[in-house]
Amino acid sequence: MITIENLTKFYGNNKAVNNISFTINDNEILGFLGPNGAGKSTTMNMIAGYLPMTAGKVNICGNDISKEPVKAKKNIGYLPEIPPVYPDMRVKEYLSFCAGLKRIPMGQKASEIKRVMNLLKIDDVKHKLIKNLSKGYKQRVGFAQALLGNPKFLILDEPTVGLDPNQVVEVRQIISDLKKEHSIIFSSHILSEVSAVCDRVVIINKGNIKAVDTIENLEKSLGGNIILHIKIKGSRATASNIIELTKGVREISKIDAEGNDFFEFTIQLDGDADEVKNSIMTELIKNNINISEIYTEKPDLEAVFVELINKTSSKSGMEELYEQIKAENPDKTTKEDNE
């Protein structure tokens, strides 16, 4: 397990990561989401021990990465956003170099390099110079070095950047298969990718965590935003009256006339989508109104992400400013508070 406690990072007076805490469980895939500049890469760099933290604690398999960096880092495989490859080295030569850095025993080195090359399907380019590879292959080589030594935890920052659609599917499958023996945290701007492979997600914005939960629970949190679409043929007034009086309907947000007594209703729901849909269908049929189409539009991870990122702070601007000043000058503000 990786435990992140009160992790904070300042660049000068700019607080890039603000006192965040979460855990990565054994055999779990954790998605790390946020807009550009949210603090994702900074956080992942601190977890990997690549970047020093201003405050907080990262504990990896019982080892504090600040106090026992060598022991902690043995359990980490790290693929940064820009793969750390040497362009003038050949693929196998580079992996051999990385295996040496990771202190993989000489007797296991050849088999370990072969294992990761086969896993990432780069054995066919093992004698090529890295600078002559496509961006997708360079990404695979970077991924392979992260897997050397079979670390317990993998930290992957945008692991599918530069890959073609077929390669993306392959890497997704690799990540899913790796879950059997590893725990994985990875960031991505492709929300469908996160939905496909992650057990939980962390959503971060402006250095602050907005949510940590399963995708299912996050989608349920926007349950009141479920939308029902119904296309009918018949009386618009009768259909409107039936829909408005149905329990669980918040409002009819839109009615589109399609000619020849065809209408499409867009309805905001508060209640259980299936119950509301069945009630409306029953009453419409009783009133001789034909239903040509009916379906629900449920919130997905993208809707949750947009909602949380755009959610305004409950604190006033002055309160936020005061907290920033207090964080940057703790001794001074504490003295003034006491006075």
Residue pairs with C-beta under 8 A, 6 or more apart in sequence:
1 23
1 24
1 25
1 26
1 61
1 183
2 23
2 24
2 47
2 58
2 59
2 60
2 61
2 153
2 183
2 185
3 23
3 57
3 58
3 59
4 20
4 21
4 22
4 23
4 24
4 43
4 47
4 56
4 57
4 58
5 21
5 56
5 57
5 58
5 59
6 19
6 20
6 21
6 55
6 56
6 57
7 17
7 19
7 20
7 21
7 43
7 46
7 53
7 55
7 56
7 57
7 58
8 15
8 17
8 18
8 19
8 20
8 53
8 54
8 55
8 56
9 15
9 16
9 17
9 39
9 42
9 43
9 46
9 51
9 53
9 54
9 207
10 16
10 54
10 328
13 328
15 207
15 324
15 327
15 328
16 39
16 42
16 207
17 39
17 42
17 43
17 46
17 207
18 39
18 206
18 207
18 208
19 55
19 56
20 43
20 56
20 204
20 207
20 208
20 209
21 209
22 202
22 209
22 212
24 30
24 153
24 183
24 185
25 183
26 183
27 179
27 180
27 181
27 182
27 183
28 179
28 183
28 184
28 199
28 200
29 175
29 176
29 179
29 183
29 184
29 185
29 186
29 197
29 198
29 199
30 183
30 184
30 185
30 186
30 198
30 199
30 200
30 201
30 202
31 185
31 186
31 187
31 188
31 194
31 197
31 198
31 200
31 201
31 202
32 40
32 43
32 44
32 185
32 186
32 187
32 201
32 202
32 204
33 40
33 187
33 188
33 191
33 194
33 201
33 202
33 203
33 204
33 305
34 40
34 187
34 203
34 204
34 205
34 309
35 205
35 309
37 206
38 204
38 205
38 206
38 207
39 204
39 206
39 207
40 157
40 187
40 204
41 80
41 81
41 157
41 187
42 51
43 204
44 78
44 80
44 155
44 157
44 185
44 187
45 51
45 80
46 52
46 53
46 56
46 58
47 58
47 65
47 76
47 155
47 185
48 73
48 76
48 78
48 155
49 58
49 65
49 69
49 72
49 73
49 76
50 78
50 80
52 66
53 66
57 64
57 66
58 64
58 65
58 66
58 72
59 65
60 72
60 73
60 75
60 76
60 153
61 72
61 75
61 152
63 71
63 72
63 75
64 72
65 72
65 73
74 149
74 151
75 151
75 152
75 153
76 151
76 152
76 153
76 154
76 155
77 145
77 146
77 147
77 148
77 149
77 151
77 153
77 154
77 155
77 182
78 146
78 154
78 155
79 142
79 143
79 145
79 146
79 154
79 155
79 156
79 157
79 159
80 142
80 157
81 157
81 158
81 161
83 138
83 139
83 141
83 142
83 143
84 142
84 145
85 94
85 130
85 138
85 141
85 142
85 145
86 94
86 97
86 130
87 129
87 130
87 131
88 129
88 130
88 131
89 97
89 129
89 130
90 126
90 127
90 128
90 129
90 130
91 117
91 122
91 125
91 126
91 127
91 128
91 130
91 133
91 141
92 113
92 117
92 126
92 127
94 130
94 141
94 145
95 113
95 116
95 117
95 141
95 144
95 145
95 148
96 109
96 113
98 145
98 148
99 109
99 112
99 113
99 148
99 149
100 109
102 148
102 149
104 112
104 148
104 149
112 148
112 149
112 150
113 148
114 123
116 144
116 145
116 147
116 148
117 123
117 126
117 144
119 144
119 147
119 174
120 140
120 141
120 143
120 144
120 147
120 174
121 140
121 170
122 137
122 140
122 141
122 144
125 133
125 137
130 138
130 141
133 141
134 162
135 162
136 162
136 163
136 164
136 167
138 162
139 159
139 160
139 161
139 162
139 163
140 167
140 171
143 156
143 159
143 171
143 174
146 154
146 155
146 156
147 154
147 178
150 181
151 182
152 182
152 183
153 182
153 183
153 184
153 185
154 178
154 182
154 183
154 184
154 185
154 186
155 184
155 185
155 186
156 175
156 184
156 185
156 186
156 187
157 186
157 187
158 186
158 187
158 188
158 189
159 171
159 175
159 186
159 188
160 167
160 168
160 171
160 172
160 188
160 190
160 193
163 171
168 193
172 193
172 196
172 197
175 184
175 186
175 197
176 197
178 184
188 194
191 300
191 301
191 302
191 305
194 201
194 215
194 301
195 215
195 300
195 301
198 215
199 214
200 212
200 213
200 214
200 215
201 211
201 212
201 213
201 214
201 215
201 218
201 301
202 209
202 211
202 212
203 209
203 210
203 211
203 212
203 304
203 305
203 308
203 309
204 210
205 308
205 309
210 308
210 309
210 311
211 218
211 304
211 308
213 221
215 301
218 301
218 304
219 298
219 299
219 300
219 301
219 303
219 304
221 304
222 299
222 303
222 304
222 307
223 299
224 250
224 269
224 270
225 268
225 299
225 303
226 268
226 269
226 273
226 296
226 297
226 298
226 299
227 253
227 266
227 267
227 268
227 269
227 296
227 297
228 265
228 266
228 267
228 269
228 273
228 276
228 277
228 280
228 294
228 295
228 296
228 297
229 264
229 265
229 266
229 267
229 293
229 294
229 295
229 296
229 297
230 239
230 243
230 264
230 265
230 267
230 280
230 284
230 291
230 293
230 294
231 258
231 262
231 263
231 264
231 265
231 291
231 292
231 293
231 294
232 239
232 262
232 263
232 264
232 265
232 284
232 289
232 290
232 291
232 292
233 260
233 261
233 262
233 263
233 289
233 290
233 292
234 261
234 284
234 287
234 288
234 289
234 290
235 261
235 287
235 289
236 255
236 257
236 261
236 263
238 287
238 289
239 263
239 265
239 284
239 287
239 289
240 252
240 255
240 265
242 280
242 283
242 284
242 287
242 289
243 249
243 252
243 265
243 267
243 280
244 252
246 276
246 279
246 280
246 283
247 271
247 276
247 279
248 269
248 270
248 271
248 272
248 275
248 276
248 279
249 267
249 268
249 269
249 270
249 271
249 276
249 280
250 267
250 268
250 269
250 270
251 267
251 268
252 265
252 266
252 267
252 268
253 266
253 267
253 268
254 265
254 266
255 263
255 264
255 265
255 266
256 263
256 264
256 266
257 263
258 264
262 292
264 293
269 276
269 296
273 296
273 298
277 294
277 296
280 294
281 291
281 294
284 291
285 291
299 307
313 320
315 323
325 333
326 333
